[in-house]
Amino acid sequence: MSNFLPNELINRLNEEPEFNMQAFLKVHENEQKISSIRVNPAKLPDPTSVLSISERVPWCDRGYFLDKRPIYTLDPLYHAGAYYSQEASSMFLAFAVQSLGLDTKPLLALDLCAAPGGKSTLLQTYLSEDSLLVSNEIIKARANILEENSMKWGGVNVVVTNNDPVSFGRLPGFFDLLVVDAPCSGSGMFRKDHDAIDEWSEANVKLCADRQRRILADTIGSLKTDGYLFYSTCSYSREENEEIVNWLIEEFDLTSIALDPPAEWAITTTKANDVSGYRFYPHEVKGEGFFFAVLQKKGEQSTFSRKKIKSEKNNAPKEELRKWMNDEGLYGFLHNDQLHAFPKKYELELEFMQKILYLKNAGTRLGKWTGRELIPSHDLALSTRVRQDIAGVELDQETALQFLRKENLDATINDSGKTGWLLVRYQGVNLGWIKALPNRINNYYPKELRISNL
């Protein structure tokens, strides 16, 4: 394996202080497969009873290493958003949020390059419940995956957008936190993704660095004065990491913020001229290659008037919101025939974003409002704010997989004899809706999400 690593990259890494090249090559030769997940505390407070956990990820108290990689497709809890399969190094974001106290106060946060959703679902967990997260992805197909994973996690204080980064420049001084996990040359994924080796070149590193500068230049104006920028890549190249951080400081009046990870975590801190960055090497940590840096905006950032926009009359049925959800702090609005719930606190911010951005989803989509009744959506079933007193049925694993395959279900699963809309659950976690009729069950699992037979 090590013979296939690019010589240009090896030579550059050898220039890093105290870099152990032999250990780096050996870990790529071994190709050890590491499985790690991050749990959703709103759905799975104690994962040890249902997952084969070996140890906790040091820098993320909701992250765990698994003894063996499960077949996620065959685990109903995975489809319910009870946990997310995420590479361990990238969970360092949780440590940064907690170290800076960003979990203790309401924030407006933008995850700019968010698909498939690992960092956005992490932010849903670690930012305060009074915060609002905007998760953006420029590529339409990947934005669909982002929307699905965000929906599974169940938060109501999330907006999913599908925009070029330049669009956010039209929201000056809007966000308290900007997270940019930038598209990169991918050298940190060589052990996990062999295709990344063939695609790597010094020319591609330069191309990625240029793209990173454009993305950052287009969006840095959306960050408030004293707001934080989290910048990360899965690259080892300085051109995409430390040099980008230095460029940001020189061009945009940002300052580097040092974190203090414990020495036993074996994260490599790179420091030069009061600029701090954090490198994860697979021969040092139990994870893949990763770079992370925190910057704070010190320059004065102009913003725009926050006067209330004259909005259309809201015809959303308030009683339906209360019937289906814990609606404390929420308001409802109709988009076409879909009823949504959204934090009342951020109603004005949503109106601003609607004028400027393409929104794929805002808040929780409760379902289709016919004018007389609500046909509940899958989003509502997986929401962490769905009412706990809605009637439901508990399924065993075999029947839960039948439900996820959108197969016909035996009417005997409804042993209560109740009719109408019922939640189906697996190990107490909601999976979706069925409609119970006197002699049959209609399976309302979305056809676009159904799993295949394995």
Secondary structure as GFF3:
##gff-version 3
##sequence-region A 1 454
A	DSSP	three_ten_helix	2	4	.	.	.	ID=ss1
A	DSSP	alpha_helix	7	13	.	.	.	ID=ss2
A	DSSP	alpha_helix	21	30	.	.	.	ID=ss3
A	DSSP	beta_strand	36	39	.	.	.	ID=ss4
A	DSSP	three_ten_helix	47	49	.	.	.	ID=ss5
A	DSSP	beta_strand	53	56	.	.	.	ID=ss6
A	DSSP	beta_strand	63	66	.	.	.	ID=ss7
A	DSSP	three_ten_helix	72	74	.	.	.	ID=ss8
A	DSSP	alpha_helix	76	79	.	.	.	ID=ss9
A	DSSP	beta_strand	83	85	.	.	.	ID=ss10
A	DSSP	three_ten_helix	89	91	.	.	.	ID=ss11
A	DSSP	alpha_helix	92	99	.	.	.	ID=ss12
A	DSSP	beta_strand	108	111	.	.	.	ID=ss13
A	DSSP	alpha_helix	118	126	.	.	.	ID=ss14
A	DSSP	beta_strand	132	136	.	.	.	ID=ss15
A	DSSP	alpha_helix	140	153	.	.	.	ID=ss16
A	DSSP	beta_strand	158	161	.	.	.	ID=ss17
A	DSSP	three_ten_helix	165	170	.	.	.	ID=ss18
A	DSSP	beta_strand	175	181	.	.	.	ID=ss19
A	DSSP	three_ten_helix	187	189	.	.	.	ID=ss20
A	DSSP	alpha_helix	195	199	.	.	.	ID=ss21
A	DSSP	alpha_helix	202	219	.	.	.	ID=ss22
A	DSSP	three_ten_helix	220	222	.	.	.	ID=ss23
A	DSSP	beta_strand	223	233	.	.	.	ID=ss24
A	DSSP	three_ten_helix	238	240	.	.	.	ID=ss25
A	DSSP	alpha_helix	242	252	.	.	.	ID=ss26
A	DSSP	beta_strand	254	257	.	.	.	ID=ss27
A	DSSP	three_ten_helix	263	265	.	.	.	ID=ss28
A	DSSP	beta_strand	268	272	.	.	.	ID=ss29
A	DSSP	beta_strand	275	280	.	.	.	ID=ss30
A	DSSP	beta_strand	290	297	.	.	.	ID=ss31
A	DSSP	alpha_helix	318	324	.	.	.	ID=ss32
A	DSSP	beta_strand	330	335	.	.	.	ID=ss33
A	DSSP	beta_strand	338	343	.	.	.	ID=ss34
A	DSSP	three_ten_helix	344	346	.	.	.	ID=ss35
A	DSSP	alpha_helix	347	356	.	.	.	ID=ss36
A	DSSP	beta_strand	359	362	.	.	.	ID=ss37
A	DSSP	beta_strand	364	369	.	.	.	ID=ss38
A	DSSP	beta_strand	374	376	.	.	.	ID=ss39
A	DSSP	alpha_helix	378	382	.	.	.	ID=ss40
A	DSSP	beta_strand	392	395	.	.	.	ID=ss41
A	DSSP	alpha_helix	397	404	.	.	.	ID=ss42
A	DSSP	three_ten_helix	411	413	.	.	.	ID=ss43
A	DSSP	beta_strand	420	426	.	.	.	ID=ss44
A	DSSP	beta_strand	429	436	.	.	.	ID=ss45
A	DSSP	beta_strand	441	443	.	.	.	ID=ss46
A	DSSP	three_ten_helix	447	449	.	.	.	ID=ss47
###
